Amino acid sequence: MTNNIERHAKLLKASARAAKNITTILDSYELFQRTVDIICDEFGFYYAGVFLVDETNQYALLRAGRGEPGRAMLREGHRLAIGGNSMIGASIANKKGRIALDVGAEAVFFENPHLPKTRSEMALPLIVADEAIGALTVQSTEEAAFHEEDIDALQTMADQLAVAIQNAKLHRQEERRSRLLKAANRVGKEVASILDLDQLLPQTVNIICEAYGLYYAGVFLLDEKSEFAVLRAGYGKAGKAMLAEGHKLRVGTESMIGACIAMGEARIALDVGEERVHFKNPHLPHTRSEMALPLIYGGKTLGAVTIQSSEERAFGDDDITTLLTMAEHLAVAINNARLIEELKEAHNEILRNKVFEALTTASTEAIHWIGNKTLPISLTVARLREEIADGKVDVESLREDLDMISESAAQIIQVKEQLIGAVREMKPRPVLFADVLQTAAMQRSIAPEAIHVEIDPEAAYVIADSTQLTRAVGNILQNAAESGAKSIKVRVHPTEERGILEIDIEDDGAGMSEETMRKVWSPFYTTRGVSHHGLGLPAAMHVVSQSQGRIALVSEEGKGTTVAMFMPQGRVTSDEVQPGGVKNILLIDDNDDWSNLLVELLKGTKVKLTQTTELKKFPAADLILVDENIASVSLTEVLAALSKAGLASKTVVLTSAINPERVTQYLRDGLKDVTVKPYSASEVSELLK
């Protein structure tokens, strides 16, 4: 009797020590593992294990086990049916402790190959608020190692363990809630400052997946007819693949996103395999849980966000609350970005109207000017006809009249070319700006050493008509030279405005007064006398405006002038050149930006390209290309040498700025063709056809 009392007291003390250690642990994994270790160490038992009831309430899952047997069973996903043929299952089902004094004779004992030495077992339910959340198994190598009174002593420890498990769960939920709130605030803070949809939406899905640790996120926006939700941003490789395919979902009940938008409310699939409206996506094979959140602003549905996890039942009430908050932030940001786009479009429309107004004014001025120049011509012709009819023609007077007519006609042609160029405008295309700049400088006789060029690699191409842009840049360079500039700096770089380049042409010339700057954009305004028409900058503005760009000017008397052109950024595709039947090309050109581009584009093809500026002997070639603006040798000499060698019919003159008079002359000289320079693989392929 005395031995039983002492034994019971010892168990109570050990139970109290174990409970004290257990209740201070808030990390679930550490709690379970420390529990089985403390039980075995304090009581000297063979084995201890902690089971928790799964979400279906059908099985008890092993969450921690002592030693190697415990680790082996965890790797196997060891579980026992509740109410089934096991001590643990029966203990949970009945909410009572059970003892097996001889496991071989116990009807409900689960024979376990990992624990061959077990002879006695005790199973203690873990109960919280009258609900069995799991059970504790304690096993001994001795028969009849446990007594009924041991259940009372050890159940106290089991009750403390149940409380500790609940506390750890609450702590974990609180930590998760805090993390979710921080993530939602981060999303709200970061997306609120982005006003470009093409930047906002990809940034959002990245933040969501990284902050929440999710498998995938995507943003859909409604199309104009509100019939389809179109994917506008997706996370990772799966997102890129779906964007490339133009992934979209019909609004309705056929998909989570479609149903979410149609109903204007969030949808959750805790197990997508069981969800009727889940869209099975081959790009996202690991999705097990999905949440679709509507993007609503001002009562209007803009689209929806899909959030997916590779775990089943990954989303709870806290997730819904914080993610809905995030979706609200995103809807506001999307609406703001759209408003900015609308404001930009309205601004562009105003700018276009102003440009058209300015062009109308310029045209009116031009008509008046041309009328004034034409009137003396018509009067002189009429007078000459009278003199001829009367037989009173004075040869000297006739010569003066013809000189006047010739001068007036030349001025009219010059003004026409200044205003609208020598040829009709071509469709804007990606143009290599360095080549345009080189051509413009050569045509205006600007010394190469006077120009200092910096072009960002990302800003190599600009969308424009190369002929017209050459004219505009030439006008600005000529203005700089005529103002006495010794140095002209040209800088080209991307701006913060997506898809727009800034081209700065800065000179150290005489500069302008404030009064001159106010009038400088007016056609026919000049400070350089009657020999100048005052059309350089207005013509440049016309060219830039036609390319949907804008132009500005900063100047200070005595300190020079800077002209800034803001132009659409050009991009060329990575297509391959299709050489057709051309196998050998002879290129007569300097080592400049365009020739280097052609060499690069022809890499990987079977076309042999030979580049030279030597005119003594020409290698065999199917096609001869000549840069019209070659600097190291006279173009006249080049064409004469080719003609002498009988190669004119194979020769094509390439230029960034077409001039009809020169084209006519080249063709009269027997050349095969004259065309604008190609700046992309597709244009080179067209040239080689």
C-alpha positions in Angstrom: 0.0 0.0 0.0 2.8 2.4 1.0 4.6 1.6 -2.3 1.5 2.5 -4.3 1.1 5.9 -2.4 4.8 6.7 -3.0 4.5 5.7 -6.7 1.4 7.9 -7.1 3.1 10.9 -5.4 6.1 10.5 -7.7 3.9 10.4 -10.8 2.1 13.6 -9.6 5.4 15.4 -9.1 6.8 14.3 -12.5 3.5 15.2 -14.1 3.7 18.7 -12.6 7.3 19.2 -13.8 6.4 18.1 -17.3 3.3 20.3 -17.4 5.3 23.3 -16.2 7.9 22.8 -19.0 5.2 22.2 -21.6 3.0 25.3 -21.0 5.8 27.8 -21.8 6.3 26.6 -25.4 4.5 28.4 -28.2 6.0 26.8 -31.2 4.0 23.8 -32.3 6.8 21.6 -33.6 9.0 22.3 -30.5 6.0 21.7 -28.2 5.2 18.3 -29.5 8.8 17.1 -29.6 9.7 18.4 -26.2 6.5 16.8 -24.8 7.4 13.3 -25.8 11.0 13.8 -24.7 10.0 15.2 -21.3 7.5 12.3 -20.7 10.1 9.6 -21.5 12.8 11.4 -19.5 10.7 12.3 -16.5 8.8 9.0 -16.2 11.4 6.6 -17.7 9.0 5.3 -20.3 9.9 3.3 -23.5 8.0 5.5 -25.9 5.6 8.5 -26.1 3.8 10.0 -29.0 1.3 12.9 -29.7 -1.6 12.5 -32.1 -3.9 15.3 -33.3 -7.3 14.9 -35.0 -7.3 15.8 -38.7 -9.7 18.3 -40.4 -12.1 15.5 -41.4 -12.4 14.1 -37.8 -11.8 10.7 -39.2 -8.1 10.1 -38.3 -5.6 10.9 -35.6 -2.3 12.0 -37.2 1.0 11.4 -35.4 2.6 14.8 -34.9 5.6 13.8 -32.7 7.2 10.5 -31.5 10.1 9.6 -29.3 13.4 8.6 -31.0 14.0 6.8 -34.2 10.6 4.9 -34.1 8.9 8.2 -33.9 10.8 9.7 -36.8 10.2 6.6 -38.9 6.4 6.8 -38.3 6.4 10.5 -39.1 8.1 9.8 -42.4 5.4 7.3 -43.2 2.5 9.6 -42.3 1.4 7.3 -39.4 -2.3 7.7 -38.6 -5.0 5.8 -36.7 -8.7 5.7 -37.3 -10.8 7.4 -34.6 -12.9 4.8 -32.9 -11.0 2.1 -34.7 -8.9 -0.8 -33.6 -6.3 1.2 -31.6 -5.9 2.6 -28.1 -5.5 6.1 -29.4 -8.6 5.8 -31.7 -10.7 4.5 -28.8 -9.4 7.1 -26.3 -10.4 10.0 -28.6 -13.7 8.5 -29.5 -14.7 7.9 -25.9 -12.8 11.0 -24.5 -11.4 8.7 -21.8 -8.0 7.4 -20.9 -7.3 3.7 -21.6 -4.8 1.3 -20.2 -3.5 -1.9 -21.7 -1.6 -3.9 -19.0 -0.7 -6.6 -21.5 -0.9 -5.4 -25.0 -1.0 -8.8 -26.4 -4.3 -9.4 -24.7 -5.8 -5.9 -25.4 -8.5 -6.0 -28.1 -8.0 -2.5 -29.3 -4.2 -2.4 -29.3 -2.6 -1.4 -32.6 0.3 -3.8 -33.2 3.2 -1.6 -34.4 6.3 -3.0 -36.0 8.3 0.1 -35.0 7.6 -0.6 -31.3 8.2 -4.3 -30.8 9.1 -4.1 -27.1 5.9 -2.4 -26.0 4.2 -4.5 -23.2 2.0 -1.8 -21.6 0.3 1.2 -23.1 -1.7 4.1 -21.8 -3.7 6.4 -24.1 -4.8 9.8 -22.7 -7.2 12.1 -24.6 -6.3 15.8 -25.2 -9.5 17.7 -24.5 -10.2 21.4 -24.9 -13.7 22.7 -24.1 -15.1 19.2 -24.0 -13.7 18.5 -27.5 -11.1 15.8 -28.0 -8.4 17.4 -30.3 -6.0 14.4 -30.1 -4.4 11.9 -27.7 -1.2 11.1 -26.0 0.3 7.6 -26.1 2.7 6.4 -23.3 4.3 3.0 -23.6 6.4 0.8 -21.4 8.5 -2.4 -21.9 7.1 -3.8 -18.7 3.8 -5.7 -18.4 1.2 -4.2 -16.0 3.3 -1.0 -15.9 0.3 1.3 -15.4 -2.5 1.4 -12.9 -5.9 3.1 -12.9 -4.7 5.8 -10.5 -1.9 6.6 -13.0 -4.5 7.9 -15.4 -5.5 10.7 -13.0 -1.9 11.7 -12.5 -1.0 11.7 -16.1 -4.3 13.1 -17.4 -3.4 16.4 -15.6 -0.3 16.6 -17.7 -2.3 15.7 -20.8 -4.8 18.5 -20.0 -1.9 20.9 -19.7 -0.6 19.7 -23.0 -4.1 20.3 -24.6 -4.1 23.8 -23.3 -0.5 24.4 -24.5 -1.5 23.1 -28.0 -4.4 25.5 -28.1 -2.2 28.4 -27.0 0.3 27.5 -29.6 -2.4 27.4 -32.2 -3.8 30.8 -31.2 -0.2 32.2 -31.1 0.4 30.8 -34.6 -2.9 32.3 -35.8 -2.0 35.7 -34.3 1.4 35.6 -35.9 -0.2 34.7 -39.3 -2.8 37.4 -38.9 0.0 40.0 -38.1 2.0 38.8 -41.1 -1.0 39.0 -43.4 -1.9 42.5 -42.2 1.7 43.6 -42.8 1.6 42.1 -46.3 -1.7 43.7 -47.1 -0.3 47.1 -45.9 2.8 46.6 -48.0 0.6 45.8 -51.1 -1.5 48.9 -50.4 1.5 51.1 -49.9 3.5 50.0 -52.8 0.8 49.8 -55.5 -0.7 53.1 -54.5 2.3 54.9 -55.8 2.3 53.2 -59.3 0.3 55.0 -61.9 1.2 52.9 -65.0 -1.0 49.7 -65.4 1.8 47.9 -67.2 4.0 48.4 -64.2 1.3 48.2 -61.5 -0.2 44.8 -62.2 3.1 42.8 -62.5 4.4 44.4 -59.4 1.2 43.5 -57.6 1.3 39.8 -58.4 5.0 39.7 -57.4 4.3 41.4 -54.0 1.4 39.1 -53.3 3.3 35.9 -54.0 6.4 37.0 -52.1 4.6 38.6 -49.1 2.1 35.8 -48.6 4.3 32.9 -49.7 1.8 31.8 -52.4 2.2 29.5 -55.4 0.6 31.8 -57.9 -1.3 35.1 -58.3 -2.8 36.7 -61.4 -4.8 39.9 -62.2 -7.7 39.9 -64.7 -9.4 43.0 -66.1 -12.7 43.1 -67.9 -12.7 43.7 -71.6 -14.6 46.5 -73.2 -17.8 44.4 -73.5 -17.5 42.9 -70.0 -17.8 39.5 -71.6 -14.3 38.2 -70.7 -11.8 38.6 -67.9 -8.5 39.1 -69.6 -5.3 38.2 -67.8 -3.1 41.3 -67.5 -0.4 40.0 -65.1 0.6 36.6 -63.8 3.4 35.4 -61.5 6.4 33.6 -62.7 6.8 31.4 -65.8 3.2 30.2 -65.7 2.1 33.9 -65.8 4.3 34.7 -68.8 3.1 31.6 -70.7 -0.6 32.5 -70.2 0.0 36.1 -71.1 1.7 35.0 -74.3 -1.4 32.9 -75.1 -3.8 35.8 -74.4 -5.4 33.8 -71.6 -8.9 35.0 -70.8 -12.0 33.6 -69.0 -15.6 34.1 -69.8 -17.6 36.0 -67.1 -20.1 33.5 -65.6 -20.0 30.3 -63.6 -17.5 28.3 -65.6 -14.5 29.4 -63.6 -13.6 30.8 -60.2 -12.7 34.2 -61.7 -15.7 34.3 -64.0 -18.1 33.5 -61.1 -16.3 36.0 -58.8 -16.8 38.8 -61.3 -20.4 37.8 -62.2 -21.5 37.6 -58.5 -19.3 40.5 -57.3 -18.1 38.5 -54.3 -15.1 36.4 -53.3 -14.9 32.7 -54.0 -12.8 30.1 -52.2 -12.0 26.6 -53.3 -10.3 24.8 -50.4 -9.8 21.7 -52.5 -9.9 22.5 -56.2 -10.5 18.9 -57.2 -13.9 19.1 -55.6 -14.8 22.7 -56.7 -17.3 22.7 -59.5 -16.3 26.0 -61.1 -12.5 25.6 -60.7 -10.6 26.1 -64.0 -8.2 23.3 -64.5 -5.1 25.0 -65.8 -2.2 23.0 -67.3 0.2 25.8 -66.5 -0.6 25.5 -62.8 -0.7 21.7 -62.0 0.1 22.1 -58.3 -2.8 24.3 -57.4 -4.8 22.8 -54.5 -6.5 25.9 -53.0 -7.7 29.0 -54.9 -9.3 32.3 -53.9 -10.8 34.7 -56.4 -11.3 38.3 -55.2 -13.3 40.9 -57.1 -11.8 44.2 -57.9 -14.6 46.7 -57.3 -14.4 50.5 -57.3 -17.3 52.8 -56.9 -19.7 49.9 -57.3 -18.2 48.9 -60.6 -16.4 45.6 -61.1 -13.1 46.2 -62.8 -11.8 42.6 -62.8 -10.6 40.1 -60.3 -7.5 38.6 -58.6 -6.7 34.9 -58.4 -4.6 33.7 -55.5 -3.5 30.1 -55.5 -1.7 27.8 -53.1 -0.2 24.3 -53.5 -1.7 23.3 -50.1 -5.2 22.1 -49.5 -7.4 24.3 -47.3 -4.7 27.0 -47.4 -7.1 30.0 -46.8 -9.0 30.9 -43.7 -11.2 33.7 -42.5 -8.2 35.9 -41.7 -6.8 35.4 -45.2 -10.1 36.4 -46.7 -10.3 39.6 -44.6 -6.7 40.8 -45.3 -6.7 39.8 -49.0 -10.0 41.5 -49.6 -8.4 44.7 -48.1 -5.5 44.2 -50.5 -7.9 43.8 -53.4 -9.7 47.0 -52.4 -6.3 48.8 -52.4 -5.5 47.4 -55.8 -8.9 48.4 -57.3 -8.3 52.0 -56.2 -4.8 51.9 -57.7 -6.1 50.5 -61.0 -8.8 53.1 -61.1 -6.2 55.8 -60.5 -3.9 54.4 -63.2 -6.8 54.5 -65.7 -7.7 58.0 -64.7 -4.1 59.0 -65.4 -4.2 57.3 -68.7 -7.4 59.2 -69.6 -5.8 62.4 -68.5 -2.7 61.7 -70.6 -4.9 61.0 -73.6 -6.9 64.2 -73.0 -3.6 66.1 -72.7 -2.4 64.5 -76.0 -5.6 65.5 -77.7 -5.2 69.1 -76.5 -1.6 69.0 -77.6 -2.7 67.6 -81.0 -5.3 70.4 -81.4 -2.7 73.0 -80.5 -0.3 71.5 -83.0 -3.0 71.5 -85.7 -3.8 75.1 -84.8 -0.1 76.1 -85.1 0.2 74.2 -88.4 -2.9 76.0 -89.7 -1.4 79.4 -88.7 1.9 78.3 -90.3 0.2 77.3 -93.5 -1.7 80.6 -93.7 1.6 82.5 -93.2 3.2 80.3 -95.9 0.4 81.0 -98.4 0.7 84.7 -97.8 4.5 84.5 -98.2 4.3 82.4 -101.4 1.6 84.7 -102.7 3.9 87.7 -102.2 6.7 85.8 -104.0 4.5 84.6 -106.8 2.9 88.0 -107.6 6.1 89.6 -109.1 6.6 86.4 -111.2 3.1 86.6 -112.7 3.4 90.4 -113.3 6.8 90.0 -114.9 5.6 87.2 -117.2 2.6 89.4 -118.2 4.8 92.3 -119.0 7.3 90.2 -121.0 4.4 88.8 -123.1 3.3 92.4 -123.9 6.9 93.3 -124.9 7.2 90.2 -127.0 3.9 91.0 -128.7 5.0 94.6 -129.4 8.4 93.5 -130.6 10.1 95.6 -127.9 12.2 93.0 -126.1 15.2 94.4 -124.2 17.8 91.5 -123.8 19.4 93.0 -120.7 16.1 93.7 -119.1 14.9 90.1 -120.0 18.0 88.7 -118.3 17.2 90.6 -115.1 13.6 89.5 -115.2 14.6 85.8 -115.7 17.1 86.1 -112.8 14.3 87.5 -110.6 11.9 84.7 -111.6 14.6 82.0 -110.9 15.4 83.5 -107.5 11.8 83.7 -106.5 11.1 80.1 -107.7 14.2 78.8 -105.8 13.0 80.6 -102.6 9.5 79.0 -102.9 11.0 75.5 -103.3 13.3 76.1 -100.4 10.4 77.2 -98.1 8.4 74.2 -99.3 11.2 71.8 -98.4 11.7 73.6 -95.0 8.0 73.2 -94.2 7.2 69.7 -95.5 10.4 68.2 -96.8 11.5 67.1 -100.2 9.3 64.0 -100.3 6.0 62.7 -98.9 6.3 61.4 -95.4 6.8 57.7 -94.9 5.1 55.6 -92.2 7.1 56.0 -88.9 9.3 53.1 -88.1 12.1 52.2 -85.6 15.1 54.4 -86.8 18.7 54.2 -85.6 19.2 57.7 -84.3 23.0 57.7 -84.5 22.7 57.2 -88.3 20.1 60.0 -88.6 22.4 62.3 -86.6 25.4 61.5 -88.8 23.5 62.1 -92.0 22.1 65.4 -90.7 25.5 66.6 -89.7 27.0 65.7 -93.1 24.2 67.4 -95.1 24.6 70.6 -93.1 28.4 70.5 -93.3 28.9 70.3 -89.5 32.4 69.2 -88.6 32.4 65.7 -86.9 34.8 67.0 -84.2 32.3 69.7 -83.2 29.6 67.1 -82.2 29.9 65.1 -79.0 27.4 62.2 -78.8 26.1 60.1 -75.9 23.4 57.6 -76.7 22.1 55.2 -74.1 22.0 51.6 -75.5 18.3 51.5 -74.5 17.6 54.6 -76.5 19.3 53.6 -79.8 16.0 53.5 -81.8 13.3 56.2 -82.2 10.0 55.9 -83.9 10.0 58.4 -86.8 10.2 58.9 -90.6 14.0 58.9 -91.1 13.9 61.5 -93.9 11.8 63.9 -91.9 13.7 63.4 -88.7 17.0 64.0 -90.5 15.6 67.3 -91.7 14.5 68.3 -88.2 17.8 67.4 -86.6 19.6 69.1 -89.5 17.7 72.3 -88.9 18.6 72.3 -85.2 22.3 71.6 -85.9 22.4 74.4 -88.5 20.8 76.8 -86.1 23.5 75.9 -83.6 26.3 76.4 -86.2 24.8 79.8 -87.3 24.7 81.0 -83.7 28.5 80.6 -83.5 28.6 77.3 -81.6 32.0 75.7 -81.3 30.6 72.6 -79.6 27.4 70.7 -79.9 26.5 68.0 -77.4 23.8 65.4 -78.3 22.5 63.1 -75.5 19.8 60.5 -76.0 18.3 58.6 -73.1 15.0 57.0 -71.9 12.8 59.1 -69.7 10.7 58.1 -66.6 7.7 58.2 -68.9 7.5 54.7 -70.3 8.3 54.3 -74.0 9.5 58.0 -74.4 13.1 59.0 -75.2 14.6 62.4 -74.6 17.0 63.8 -77.3 18.9 66.8 -76.1 20.9 69.0 -78.6 22.9 71.5 -76.6 25.2 74.2 -78.1 27.5 76.8 -76.7 26.4 79.5 -79.2 25.0 83.0 -78.8 21.8 81.9 -77.1 18.5 83.8 -77.2 16.8 86.5 -75.4 13.4 85.9 -73.6 11.6 87.9 -76.3 13.2 85.8 -79.1 12.3 82.6 -77.2 8.6 83.7 -77.2 8.6 84.1 -81.0 11.0 81.4 -82.1 8.3 78.8 -82.9 6.4 81.2 -85.2 7.0 80.5 -88.9 9.0 83.1 -90.8 10.4 84.7 -87.6 14.2 85.1 -87.8 16.9 87.3 -86.3 19.4 86.6 -89.1 18.2 88.8 -91.9 16.2 88.3 -95.1 18.3 85.4 -96.3 16.8 83.2 -93.6 13.2 82.1 -93.7 12.7 81.4 -90.0 11.3 78.0 -90.6 14.0 75.7 -89.0 12.4 75.2 -85.5 8.7 75.4 -86.7 9.6 72.6 -89.2 11.3 70.6 -86.5 8.2 71.0 -84.3 6.0 69.7 -87.2 8.2 66.6 -87.7 8.3 65.8 -84.0 4.5 66.3 -83.6 3.8 64.1 -86.6 5.7 61.3 -84.6 3.4 61.9 -81.6 6.3 63.6 -79.8 6.9 67.0 -78.4 9.7 69.6 -78.5 11.0 72.2 -76.0 13.7 74.8 -75.9 15.9 76.4 -73.2 18.2 79.2 -74.0 20.2 82.0 -72.3 21.8 84.9 -74.1 25.6 84.4 -74.3 25.4 80.8 -72.9 23.9 78.7 -75.6 20.7 76.8 -76.4 19.4 73.4 -75.7 16.6 71.8 -77.8 14.9 68.8 -76.2 12.9 66.4 -78.4 10.7 63.8 -76.6 10.1 61.0 -79.1 8.5 57.5 -79.0 11.1 54.8 -78.2 11.7 52.4 -81.0 12.3 48.6 -80.6 13.3 46.1 -83.2 12.3 42.5 -83.1 14.8 39.6 -82.9 13.8 38.2 -86.3 16.3 36.6 -88.6 17.3 38.0 -92.0 15.9 36.0 -94.9 18.6 36.5 -97.6 16.6 35.1 -100.5 19.0 34.3 -103.4 21.7 36.8 -102.3 24.9 35.1 -101.3 27.5 37.8 -101.6 27.1 41.5 -100.6 29.7 44.3 -101.2 29.2 47.2 -98.8 30.9 50.5 -99.5 30.7 52.4 -96.3 32.8 53.6 -93.4 32.9 51.7 -90.1 29.9 53.6 -88.6 26.9 52.7 -86.5 24.7 51.6 -89.5 27.4 49.4 -91.1 28.0 47.7 -87.7 24.3 47.1 -87.4 24.1 45.5 -90.9 27.1 43.2 -90.0 25.3 42.2 -86.8 22.0 41.5 -88.6 23.7 39.3 -91.2 25.4 37.1 -88.5 24.0 33.6 -88.6 23.0 33.8 -92.2 24.9 32.3 -95.1 25.4 35.7 -96.7 29.0 36.8 -97.1 29.5 40.5 -96.5 32.6 42.4 -97.7 33.0 46.0 -96.5 35.4 48.4 -98.2 36.1 52.0 -99.2 38.8 51.0 -101.7 37.9 51.7 -105.3 40.7 50.0 -107.3 39.3 46.5 -107.4 35.8 45.3 -106.4 35.3 41.7 -105.2 32.5 39.6 -106.9 29.1 40.3 -105.4 25.4 39.6 -106.1 24.5 43.0 -104.6 26.4 46.2 -104.0 25.3 48.6 -101.3 26.6 52.2 -101.1 26.0 54.6 -98.2 25.0 57.9 -99.7 26.6 59.8 -96.8 30.0 58.1 -96.8 32.6 60.3 -95.2 36.0 58.8 -96.1 35.6 58.9 -99.9 33.6 61.0 -102.4 30.3 59.4 -103.4 30.8 60.7 -106.9 34.1 58.8 -107.2 32.5 55.7 -105.8 29.6 55.7 -108.3 32.0 56.6 -111.2 34.3 53.6 -110.3 31.3 51.3 -110.0 30.0 52.5 -113.4 33.4 52.1 -115.0 33.6 48.5 -113.6 30.2 47.7 -115.1 28.6 47.2 -111.7 26.0 50.1 -111.7 23.1 47.7 -112.4 24.0 45.8 -109.2 24.3 48.9 -107.0 21.7 50.2 -104.5 22.3 53.6 -102.9 21.1 53.6 -99.3 20.3 56.8 -97.4 18.4 57.8 -94.2 17.0 60.9 -96.0 15.5 60.5 -99.5 15.8 63.4 -101.9 13.7 63.1 -105.2 16.2 65.1 -107.3 19.1 63.0 -106.3 17.1 59.8 -106.7 16.2 60.8 -110.3 19.9 61.5 -111.0 21.1 58.2 -109.6 18.6 56.2 -111.6 19.5 58.1 -114.8 23.1 57.0 -114.1 22.0 53.4 -114.4 22.0 52.4 -110.7 19.7 49.5 -109.7 17.8 51.4 -107.0 17.9 54.1 -104.3 16.1 53.5 -101.0 16.0 54.3 -97.3 18.4 52.4 -95.0 17.0 49.3 -93.3 17.3 49.3 -89.5 15.8 45.8 -88.7 16.0 42.2 -89.9 12.7 42.4 -91.6 13.7 45.6 -93.6 17.0 44.0 -94.6 15.1 40.9 -95.8 12.9 43.2 -97.9 16.0 44.8 -99.4 17.5 41.5 -100.3 14.4 40.2 -102.1 
